[in-house]
Amino acid sequence: MHDIVIVGGGPGGYASALYAHNFGLSVALIDDERPGGTCLIRGCIPAKQWLYVAEVFSTVSHAAEFGVVTEQPSLDWAAALARKNQTVEGLVRGLGGLLQKNGVEVITGYGRLAGPGKVEVESEEGRQTVEGEAVILASGSHARTIPGYDFDGEKIVSSDHALDWPQRPNRVAIIGGGVIGCEFASFLVDVGAEVHVFEVMDQIIPGSDAEAAKQLQRQLQKRGVKFHIGVAVDAPKVGETVVVPFGEESVEVDVVLVSVGRGPNTDDVGLNTVPAEVDQGFVVVDLDTMQTAQPGLYAVGDIVAGTPQLAHVGFAEGIAAVTHIATGRPRAVNYQAIPRVTYTHPEVAEVGLTEAQAVERGLEVETAKHVFNGIGRAIIIGDNQGFAKVVSEKGGAIVGAAVVGPQAGELIHELMFSVGWEAMPDEAAAFIHAHPTLSEAVGETLMSAAGRSLH
Ligand SMILES: Cc1cc2nc3c(=O)[nH]c(=O)nc-3n(C[C@H](O)[C@H](O)[C@H](O)COP(=O)(O)OP(=O)(O)OC[C@H]3O[C@@H](n4cnc5c(N)ncnc54)[C@H](O)[C@@H]3O)c2cc1C
């Protein structure tokens, strides 16, 4: 009998397993592959490695603008793929070592709940029942598709396949202009592919600040991405190439990448053996504790109903669940201050409410904005498009922020504090930013939000 049995070794599951050692709890972690999950093996990490390959390629291609003369670079795709695999392997192995060091028993096999406190594990060796005082379900998610676009791994692919393409595709249609679709568009166009992005909503990265999404779209368009916004595609014609029809028009490509969202892995995890509530496949939990309707059964990560599907949300929810198991006290995640980053070039990073969401909630808000155009550091690095934007309640605290531009994913974190601590613009603007840094764009925005400005 363990203190905690965890099903799924992605960020939600492995963070729970690692954190449990703070309380001296014994843990069994069940995964049907090596722990790492979507994030380490076919998500965040490999996707960001490919984006960095594109960044290096682009930097070298434009080196002459800085007086550095090189041959036009070419891309050794096999070497880039090997680099991606090496990064993933290093992190997966490192995680394995950490779990071992923390005394976590890793069990390889497929786990299903088999009543309160029981998980039946199926593996090549047979079946065994693993028991725990508490069970955390962290089985993660899988790529969804749309009718007519069943994945075949070659012509119609998900991000899982695209991260392992053996060579660069020449022409790609991306169905879905959300975070994953835009990240692939940014990477592919920068390494020379022809890219079409289809988005059925009226903006890319739906739900994001509309101005930030427009800025990203404009910059990707300038580099050659063709956007089809507010457009629903019809079923494709798959042959040597793939024809993607939409309305009276169509595009012909070599491969279609479908990125229309991710569904929870909860169909076959034994949820029918416990009285936990499930909503369209997602597990309903008490967000103060991550506990389901079945006492002692917790859910964290991408399977949780109504919380963002992000690795760091999985980490935070794992910490919340383990804290409740160990202490009986809630340690709720502050969902209001979770940074959300799209790692395109330029990056788009947000925290808290967008202006539109704040208005929808009936808040009277004001916004302040500062562009990167005049920021010395941005000019030095030749990457000075975009802006920082702060949304605050009229006469009140900062409720949200967006940054689109160089290093936005790093810069958003000081705004995370502002939103998380419900800082007044004047309080946040009182701090001095070093010169010349990109973070001056944030400093200047905060000053404007406080009713003053410098440049
Ligand atoms: C291309 C891509 C890029 C992404 N980039 C980012 C990013 O930059 N930043 C970010 O925050 N998020 C990103 N994400 C999302 C992030 O990967 C997920 O939010 C995160 O991995 C969810 O963690 P999880 O623990 O809930 O589930 P997962 O990571 O999906 O892990 C679940 C694990 O459980 C195992 N499993 C499932 N069912 C069972 C079972 N019954 N028995 C045993 N094992 C089981 C699976 O094999 C898997 O290892 C990205 C996702 C994709 C696809």
The ligand as an ORCA input file, in Angstrom:
! r2SCAN-3c Opt
* xyz 0 1
  C       2.891     20.350    -29.650
  C       2.574     20.775    -28.230
  C       3.249     21.833    -27.672
  C       2.968     22.217    -26.372
  N       3.665     23.265    -25.852
  C       3.413     23.658    -24.582
  C       4.160     24.714    -23.999
  O       5.052     25.290    -24.620
  N       3.903     25.054    -22.730
  C       2.912     24.432    -21.992
  O       2.704     24.795    -20.835
  N       2.202     23.421    -22.515
  C       2.424     23.024    -23.795
  N       1.727     21.958    -24.312
  C       0.704     21.304    -23.461
  C       1.354     20.362    -22.468
  O       2.134     19.422    -23.151
  C       0.276     19.678    -21.648
  O      -0.533     20.662    -21.034
  C       0.860     18.804    -20.568
  O       1.729     17.829    -21.096
  C      -0.269     18.105    -19.799
  O       0.271     17.317    -18.776
  P      -0.529     16.088    -18.167
  O       0.334     15.563    -17.077
  O      -1.902     16.468    -17.867
  O      -0.649     15.013    -19.341
  P       0.368     14.433    -20.404
  O       1.579     15.254    -20.520
  O      -0.452     14.193    -21.621
  O       0.822     13.054    -19.772
  C      -0.045     11.997    -19.552
  C       0.783     10.728    -19.427
  O      -0.063      9.700    -18.969
  C       0.171      8.527    -19.718
  N      -1.085      7.780    -19.636
  C      -2.293      8.123    -20.129
  N      -3.227      7.226    -19.758
  C      -2.587      6.303    -19.027
  C      -3.011      5.128    -18.347
  N      -4.285      4.765    -18.337
  N      -2.085      4.410    -17.692
  C      -0.776      4.781    -17.670
  N      -0.335      5.879    -18.276
  C      -1.228      6.632    -18.940
  C       0.545      9.024    -21.094
  O       1.290      8.082    -21.807
  C       1.380     10.247    -20.719
  O       2.720      9.887    -20.502
  C       1.991     21.531    -25.608
  C       1.309     20.438    -26.169
  C       1.597     20.062    -27.463
  C       0.875     18.896    -28.048
*
